[in-house]
């Protein structure tokens, strides 16, 4: 038995070591005659962190590259050591960037990433509101072109915004600037749960109202006309806790009421549904409270679908996503929700 345990322990160690990696680069990057050292630590093929030793070995900079662990997000933040922002270290910074980043830098703000950054900067809780737990503001930007799938890129961000994002992503918030990486490929690589489609074709057409067509990707919703488009919503596990796997789609259903859009996100594979109400013209998004959506007393904790009929929102709820459970209707008066929004003081 002891020999079996020893062999098992050896295999575990070998397996663990095979999943981790360390790469050391020694090179005179800035031409001062002394080598800088860059240590890159990886796990499962992805870089966790890197340590840079520079200034003739007297200074060290640790870069936290690993994504937020608790909730997946389309973005990741990589705080920079303040030295690396200085012009005298530009050669070193460019070299480090070329090693640790697989996606290009950009100064152009894509609408999808712009929506996310707006919501990160503006999200506020409303615990006393009868219907909503939070609201966020975003700039209702309409781009004069049809929707094109965004490409992965990174953006250098500074100020209060990056401090807030770093805190939410559990990264250092003392840095002046940080890279924000945007994994845009995830929008079109998500498995389509609603139609059990392993290789879906994104974006998917949802509905049309007059000249406006509604589409969704695996994790976003946008509207489009013949000449323009606007992003309405993007899922984010850190902001909304509505994602558990980026490889599975998060948008379950999209509907419309007057000038508002209703967006329901999936509970799979173990997170509760989330329902959002969006004013596309004013650029405001509201997140519904759990108590409004579910029947906690009877344990109806899953939303199968919803339907808007005249001024009422009907939720079709189950005890579980399992189709064997019967469906129960829950009615929410949309007129009362409108009136509550009028009374809400948005800062």
LUMZA-923649 format. One record per residue (C-alpha): residue in one letter; x, y, z. Coordinates in pm, 1 decimal. Example, Ala and Ser with C-alpha at 12.3 -4.5 7.8 and 13.67 -1.06 7.14 Angstrom:
[site "a" [1230.0 -450.0 780.0]];
[site "s" [1367.0 -106.0 714.0]];
END
This chain:
[site "x" [0.0 0.0 0.0]];
[site "x" [284.5 237.1 85.9]];
[site "x" [445.4 173.8 -255.2]];
[site "x" [115.5 243.4 -432.9]];
[site "x" [78.1 572.3 -243.4]];
[site "x" [435.5 672.0 -329.4]];
[site "x" [384.8 596.9 -698.8]];
[site "x" [57.8 792.8 -701.0]];
[site "x" [230.8 1089.0 -534.2]];
[site "x" [510.0 1082.4 -793.8]];
[site "x" [256.5 1079.6 -1078.0]];
[site "x" [69.5 1373.0 -920.3]];
[site "x" [392.9 1572.1 -895.4]];
[site "x" [487.1 1491.7 -1254.5]];
[site "x" [140.1 1590.9 -1374.7]];
[site "x" [149.3 1915.6 -1176.7]];
[site "x" [492.0 2007.4 -1311.2]];
[site "x" [380.3 1930.2 -1665.8]];
[site "x" [101.7 2187.4 -1628.7]];
[site "x" [335.3 2464.5 -1513.4]];
[site "x" [616.7 2633.5 -1698.0]];
[site "x" [889.8 2887.9 -1641.1]];
[site "x" [1075.9 3079.0 -1908.0]];
[site "x" [1375.2 3299.8 -1834.7]];
[site "x" [1501.5 3559.8 -2080.0]];
[site "x" [1829.9 3739.5 -2013.9]];
[site "x" [1910.2 4015.1 -2257.9]];
[site "x" [2051.5 4366.8 -2269.6]];
[site "x" [1724.9 4519.8 -2381.6]];
[site "x" [1805.2 4887.9 -2334.2]];
[site "x" [2168.1 4873.7 -2449.4]];
[site "x" [2327.4 4981.8 -2118.9]];
[site "x" [2572.8 4692.0 -2120.1]];
[site "x" [2390.7 4495.6 -1846.2]];
[site "x" [2135.0 4220.9 -1904.9]];
[site "x" [1778.7 4260.8 -1789.3]];
[site "x" [1601.4 3943.1 -1676.9]];
[site "x" [1241.4 3850.5 -1753.0]];
[site "x" [1092.1 3545.2 -1578.8]];
[site "x" [762.5 3428.2 -1727.2]];
[site "x" [551.4 3178.4 -1528.2]];
[site "x" [275.0 2984.5 -1705.2]];
[site "x" [3.3 2736.9 -1611.7]];
[site "x" [-185.0 2523.4 -1864.4]];
[site "x" [-25.9 2717.2 -2147.3]];
[site "x" [-137.9 3058.6 -2021.2]];
[site "x" [86.4 3316.8 -1855.9]];
[site "x" [10.3 3370.7 -1486.7]];
[site "x" [265.2 3636.4 -1401.7]];
[site "x" [603.3 3774.7 -1501.0]];
[site "x" [893.0 3920.1 -1301.7]];
[site "x" [1122.1 4177.8 -1459.8]];
[site "x" [1461.4 4255.6 -1306.0]];
[site "x" [1620.0 4572.6 -1445.8]];
[site "x" [1831.5 4880.6 -1365.1]];
[site "x" [2145.9 4664.0 -1321.9]];
[site "x" [1956.8 4423.4 -1096.7]];
[site "x" [1848.0 4688.6 -845.6]];
[site "x" [1479.7 4701.1 -939.4]];
[site "x" [1204.6 4442.8 -984.0]];
[site "x" [859.1 4463.1 -1137.8]];
[site "x" [595.6 4189.4 -1101.9]];
[site "x" [318.5 4183.6 -1361.0]];
[site "x" [-3.9 4007.4 -1260.0]];
[site "x" [-137.7 3871.7 -1588.3]];
[site "x" [-370.3 3597.9 -1465.0]];
[site "x" [-742.6 3656.6 -1519.4]];
[site "x" [-985.5 3700.5 -1232.7]];
[site "x" [-1045.8 3356.4 -1081.8]];
[site "x" [-1398.0 3371.2 -937.8]];
[site "x" [-1592.3 3496.5 -1240.1]];
[site "x" [-1495.7 3490.2 -1608.2]];
[site "x" [-1489.0 3814.8 -1800.9]];
[site "x" [-1429.5 3922.6 -2159.3]];
[site "x" [-1171.5 4165.8 -2024.7]];
[site "x" [-861.1 4126.7 -1811.9]];
[site "x" [-652.6 4392.9 -1644.7]];
[site "x" [-273.5 4390.6 -1625.3]];
[site "x" [-144.8 4664.3 -1391.2]];
[site "x" [185.5 4819.8 -1499.1]];
[site "x" [468.5 4906.4 -1265.7]];
[site "x" [489.1 5285.4 -1273.0]];
[site "x" [853.2 5276.6 -1388.5]];
[site "x" [749.9 5106.1 -1711.7]];
[site "x" [543.4 5409.7 -1809.3]];
[site "x" [848.1 5639.0 -1805.4]];
[site "x" [1006.5 5725.8 -2143.9]];
[site "x" [1352.2 5608.0 -2035.3]];
[site "x" [1220.1 5254.2 -1998.8]];
[site "x" [1026.0 5245.5 -2328.9]];
[site "x" [1253.7 4984.3 -2491.1]];
[site "x" [1218.0 4753.1 -2193.0]];
[site "x" [840.6 4805.1 -2180.8]];
[site "x" [800.4 4728.7 -2551.8]];
[site "x" [1006.1 4411.3 -2515.1]];
[site "x" [805.9 4290.7 -2213.9]];
[site "x" [478.6 4363.1 -2395.4]];
[site "x" [590.6 4159.1 -2696.2]];
[site "x" [658.8 3859.1 -2471.3]];
[site "x" [352.7 3856.4 -2245.2]];
[site "x" [77.8 3973.6 -2482.5]];
[site "x" [-56.0 3776.9 -2777.2]];
[site "x" [-296.4 4049.2 -2890.8]];
[site "x" [-212.0 4391.2 -3036.7]];
[site "x" [-240.1 4728.2 -2866.0]];
[site "x" [-492.1 4977.9 -2997.5]];
[site "x" [-594.2 5337.9 -2937.5]];
[site "x" [-937.9 5287.2 -3092.8]];
[site "x" [-1221.4 5201.8 -2857.6]];
[site "x" [-1445.3 4928.7 -2997.6]];
[site "x" [-1816.8 4978.7 -2917.3]];
[site "x" [-1841.3 4649.3 -2728.5]];
[site "x" [-1540.1 4724.0 -2508.7]];
[site "x" [-1654.8 5085.3 -2473.3]];
[site "x" [-1992.5 4965.0 -2341.8]];
[site "x" [-1820.1 4746.4 -2083.4]];
[site "x" [-1589.6 5024.7 -1963.9]];
[site "x" [-1884.7 5265.0 -1933.0]];
[site "x" [-2076.2 5016.2 -1719.7]];
[site "x" [-1771.5 4935.2 -1504.1]];
[site "x" [-1729.7 5305.6 -1430.1]];
[site "x" [-2095.3 5382.3 -1358.5]];
[site "x" [-2257.8 5078.9 -1193.4]];
[site "x" [-2440.4 5170.3 -873.0]];
[site "x" [-2653.2 4958.3 -641.0]];
[site "x" [-3013.0 5053.8 -558.3]];
[site "x" [-3098.1 4827.8 -262.3]];
[site "x" [-3411.4 5026.5 -169.2]];
[site "x" [-3567.3 5023.7 -515.0]];
[site "x" [-3877.7 4800.7 -544.1]];
[site "x" [-3769.7 4637.1 -872.0]];
[site "x" [-3397.6 4687.1 -938.8]];
[site "x" [-3080.5 4593.4 -752.9]];
[site "x" [-2852.6 4814.4 -963.0]];
[site "x" [-2830.6 5047.9 -1258.4]];
[site "x" [-2552.9 5154.8 -1494.5]];
[site "x" [-2506.4 5424.3 -1754.5]];
[site "x" [-2341.9 5387.3 -2093.0]];
[site "x" [-2289.4 5624.7 -2382.7]];
[site "x" [-2550.0 5533.6 -2645.9]];
[site "x" [-2301.2 5539.9 -2931.2]];
[site "x" [-2439.0 5471.4 -3277.0]];
[site "x" [-2172.4 5379.9 -3530.5]];
[site "x" [-2250.1 5470.8 -3889.9]];
[site "x" [-2167.8 5128.6 -4030.0]];
[site "x" [-2303.4 4771.5 -4013.1]];
[site "x" [-2184.6 4556.9 -3722.5]];
[site "x" [-1844.7 4394.8 -3766.0]];
[site "x" [-1724.0 4137.3 -3516.8]];
[site "x" [-1461.5 4307.0 -3298.0]];
[site "x" [-1109.3 4168.4 -3283.3]];
[site "x" [-905.4 4099.4 -2967.4]];
[site "x" [-700.4 4399.7 -2863.9]];
[site "x" [-568.7 4579.8 -2558.8]];
[site "x" [-606.7 4934.6 -2440.3]];
[site "x" [-394.0 5139.3 -2199.5]];
[site "x" [-622.6 5289.0 -1934.0]];
[site "x" [-552.1 5526.8 -1644.5]];
[site "x" [-727.3 5723.0 -1369.5]];
[site "x" [-1026.6 5637.4 -1151.5]];
[site "x" [-1165.8 5396.4 -1410.1]];
[site "x" [-868.6 5162.2 -1404.1]];
[site "x" [-850.9 5182.7 -1025.8]];
[site "x" [-1212.3 5064.6 -1003.1]];
[site "x" [-1166.0 4787.6 -1261.1]];
[site "x" [-847.8 4666.7 -1089.6]];
[site "x" [-1030.7 4645.2 -756.9]];
[site "x" [-1318.8 4448.8 -908.2]];
[site "x" [-1075.9 4211.9 -1081.7]];
[site "x" [-878.1 4174.2 -757.6]];
[site "x" [-564.2 4332.0 -898.3]];
[site "x" [-336.0 4606.1 -762.6]];
[site "x" [-512.8 4944.3 -766.0]];
[site "x" [-205.5 5158.1 -687.9]];
[site "x" [-73.8 5171.4 -1042.2]];
[site "x" [-109.7 5480.1 -1262.3]];
[site "x" [-191.5 5283.4 -1576.6]];
[site "x" [-297.3 4930.3 -1666.2]];
[site "x" [-355.5 4733.8 -1982.3]];
[site "x" [-711.1 4619.0 -2044.2]];
[site "x" [-716.8 4314.9 -2271.1]];
[site "x" [-1039.4 4236.8 -2458.0]];
[site "x" [-1093.4 3873.1 -2561.8]];
[site "x" [-1337.1 3953.5 -2843.2]];
[site "x" [-1308.4 3605.0 -2998.7]];
[site "x" [-1521.8 3473.3 -2713.8]];
[site "x" [-1824.0 3654.1 -2854.3]];
[site "x" [-1834.4 3420.7 -3154.2]];
[site "x" [-1690.3 3100.6 -3009.6]];
[site "x" [-1950.5 3032.1 -2742.0]];
[site "x" [-2150.1 2710.9 -2763.0]];
[site "x" [-2516.1 2780.8 -2840.2]];
[site "x" [-2705.3 2629.0 -2547.4]];
[site "x" [-3057.0 2728.6 -2655.0]];
[site "x" [-3034.4 2534.1 -2980.1]];
[site "x" [-2776.8 2276.8 -2869.7]];
[site "x" [-2551.2 2394.7 -3149.6]];
[site "x" [-2183.1 2312.9 -3099.7]];
[site "x" [-2068.6 2526.0 -3393.0]];
[site "x" [-2309.8 2818.9 -3408.7]];
[site "x" [-2303.0 3098.2 -3660.4]];
[site "x" [-2278.5 3428.7 -3478.5]];
[site "x" [-2422.3 3687.5 -3472.7]];
[site "x" [-2775.2 3545.4 -3465.3]];
[site "x" [-3080.6 3741.4 -3580.9]];
[site "x" [-3344.5 3772.0 -3305.0]];
[site "x" [-3622.5 4001.6 -3420.9]];
[site "x" [-3700.7 4326.7 -3600.5]];
[site "x" [-3908.6 4632.7 -3515.5]];
[site "x" [-3949.2 4859.9 -3814.0]];
[site "x" [-3605.0 4939.6 -3959.6]];
[site "x" [-3426.6 4808.6 -3647.3]];
[site "x" [-3302.0 4449.5 -3633.5]];
[site "x" [-3196.9 4284.2 -3307.5]];
[site "x" [-2900.5 4044.6 -3297.9]];
[site "x" [-2706.0 3856.0 -3034.9]];
[site "x" [-2361.3 3701.3 -3016.0]];
[site "x" [-2259.4 3450.2 -2751.6]];
[site "x" [-2226.1 3726.5 -2490.9]];
[site "x" [-2364.9 4050.3 -2635.8]];
[site "x" [-2672.7 4211.4 -2788.8]];
[site "x" [-2675.1 4481.6 -3054.9]];
[site "x" [-2924.1 4653.4 -3283.8]];
[site "x" [-2863.5 4735.3 -3647.5]];
[site "x" [-3017.8 4930.2 -3933.4]];
[site "x" [-2908.8 4940.8 -4296.7]];
[site "x" [-2648.6 5204.2 -4214.9]];
[site "x" [-2563.3 5183.7 -3842.5]];
[site "x" [-2542.5 4971.4 -3529.2]];
[site "x" [-2542.2 5013.5 -3151.1]];
[site "x" [-2430.0 4779.4 -2872.2]];
[site "x" [-2698.5 4735.6 -2604.9]];
[site "x" [-2556.0 4478.7 -2365.4]];
[site "x" [-2247.8 4270.4 -2288.6]];
[site "x" [-2234.0 3989.9 -2030.6]];
[site "x" [-1961.6 4006.2 -1769.5]];
[site "x" [-1910.5 3768.5 -1477.5]];
[site "x" [-1735.7 4026.4 -1261.4]];
[site "x" [-2006.3 4291.7 -1310.2]];
[site "x" [-2318.2 4074.2 -1303.1]];
[site "x" [-2212.3 3722.0 -1190.4]];
[site "x" [-2396.4 3593.7 -1498.2]];
[site "x" [-2112.4 3392.8 -1653.4]];
[site "x" [-1952.5 3068.4 -1545.1]];
[site "x" [-1798.9 2961.7 -1874.8]];
[site "x" [-1702.6 3187.5 -2162.7]];
[site "x" [-1727.4 2882.9 -2388.5]];
[site "x" [-2107.5 2869.1 -2332.5]];
[site "x" [-2342.5 3141.1 -2454.3]];
[site "x" [-2490.6 3366.4 -2185.4]];
[site "x" [-2772.6 3542.6 -2374.4]];
[site "x" [-3094.0 3342.7 -2333.9]];
[site "x" [-3367.0 3574.3 -2467.2]];
[site "x" [-3415.5 3931.0 -2591.2]];
[site "x" [-3747.4 4119.1 -2600.6]];
[site "x" [-3882.5 4471.0 -2638.4]];
[site "x" [-4129.5 4695.0 -2454.4]];
[site "x" [-4186.1 5046.4 -2592.5]];
[site "x" [-3838.7 5206.5 -2597.6]];
[site "x" [-3692.6 4943.0 -2363.9]];
[site "x" [-3511.7 4617.4 -2436.3]];
[site "x" [-3537.5 4319.0 -2200.8]];
[site "x" [-3239.5 4081.9 -2189.3]];
[site "x" [-3245.4 3750.4 -2005.8]];
[site "x" [-2917.3 3568.6 -1942.4]];
[site "x" [-2871.1 3194.8 -1895.1]];
[site "x" [-2850.6 3015.9 -1561.0]];
[site "x" [-2621.5 2743.9 -1697.4]];
[site "x" [-2427.5 2565.8 -1567.0]];
[site "x" [-2539.2 2659.7 -1217.7]];
[site "x" [-2581.0 3036.3 -1197.7]];
[site "x" [-2924.1 3196.0 -1162.3]];
[site "x" [-3095.6 3382.6 -1443.4]];
[site "x" [-3044.0 3758.7 -1464.7]];
[site "x" [-3291.3 3997.5 -1626.2]];
[site "x" [-3195.7 4344.4 -1749.1]];
[site "x" [-3402.4 4638.0 -1873.8]];
[site "x" [-3223.6 4874.1 -2112.4]];
[site "x" [-3309.0 5221.0 -2239.3]];
[site "x" [-3106.0 5237.9 -2560.4]];
[site "x" [-3169.4 5608.0 -2624.5]];
[site "x" [-3080.6 5735.9 -2277.6]];
[site "x" [-2805.6 5479.6 -2224.7]];
[site "x" [-2927.8 5331.1 -1895.6]];
[site "x" [-2939.9 4966.5 -1788.5]];
[site "x" [-3132.0 4831.3 -1489.4]];
[site "x" [-3079.2 4490.5 -1327.7]];
[site "x" [-3388.4 4327.7 -1174.3]];
[site "x" [-3390.9 4204.2 -815.9]];
[site "x" [-3409.3 3829.2 -755.3]];
[site "x" [-3720.3 3873.5 -541.3]];
[site "x" [-3906.5 4018.6 -838.7]];
[site "x" [-3813.5 3735.7 -1074.9]];
[site "x" [-3848.4 3421.1 -864.5]];
[site "x" [-4091.4 3253.3 -628.3]];
[site "x" [-3862.1 3171.6 -337.5]];
[site "x" [-4138.1 3029.3 -115.5]];
[site "x" [-4223.4 2758.3 -370.6]];
[site "x" [-3862.0 2718.1 -491.8]];
[site "x" [-3931.1 2835.0 -848.1]];
[site "x" [-3580.8 2962.5 -916.4]];
[site "x" [-3534.9 2924.6 -1292.0]];
[site "x" [-3675.6 3137.2 -1574.2]];
[site "x" [-3771.1 2929.9 -1876.8]];
[site "x" [-3868.7 3235.1 -2086.7]];
[site "x" [-4063.9 3559.5 -2079.0]];
[site "x" [-4327.3 3734.1 -2290.4]];
[site "x" [-4438.5 4095.3 -2312.9]];
[site "x" [-4815.3 4135.7 -2361.2]];
[site "x" [-4945.7 4491.4 -2372.1]];
[site "x" [-4814.7 4650.5 -2048.7]];
[site "x" [-4733.2 4331.1 -1863.6]];
[site "x" [-4428.8 4109.1 -1842.2]];
[site "x" [-4501.6 3738.2 -1801.1]];
[site "x" [-4221.9 3522.3 -1661.6]];
[site "x" [-4247.9 3146.7 -1711.1]];
[site "x" [-4057.4 2994.8 -1422.0]];
[site "x" [-3961.9 2642.0 -1312.7]];
[site "x" [-3811.1 2486.2 -1003.1]];
[site "x" [-3519.8 2369.8 -1217.9]];
[site "x" [-3397.0 2389.2 -1579.3]];
[site "x" [-3505.6 2023.8 -1597.0]];
[site "x" [-3795.5 2005.7 -1846.5]];
[site "x" [-3979.9 1758.4 -1620.5]];
[site "x" [-4075.8 2040.2 -1384.8]];
[site "x" [-4403.4 2220.8 -1451.7]];
[site "x" [-4407.1 2586.6 -1551.4]];
[site "x" [-4556.8 2859.9 -1337.9]];
[site "x" [-4644.8 3210.2 -1457.4]];
[site "x" [-4537.5 3522.9 -1274.5]];
[site "x" [-4668.3 3862.8 -1379.2]];
[site "x" [-4480.7 4193.3 -1349.9]];
[site "x" [-4670.2 4514.2 -1436.2]];
[site "x" [-4444.2 4712.2 -1670.1]];
[site "x" [-4644.1 5032.6 -1613.9]];
[site "x" [-4542.1 5031.1 -1247.8]];
[site "x" [-4180.9 4966.4 -1345.7]];
[site "x" [-4188.9 5268.9 -1578.1]];
[site "x" [-4324.5 5487.6 -1298.0]];
[site "x" [-4055.1 5364.1 -1058.4]];
[site "x" [-3787.5 5459.8 -1311.7]];
[site "x" [-3928.8 5812.7 -1338.2]];
[site "x" [-3893.9 5852.6 -961.4]];
[site "x" [-3540.4 5709.8 -950.7]];
[site "x" [-3269.3 5972.6 -908.8]];
[site "x" [-2985.8 5865.3 -1136.6]];
[site "x" [-2650.7 6017.4 -1036.8]];
END
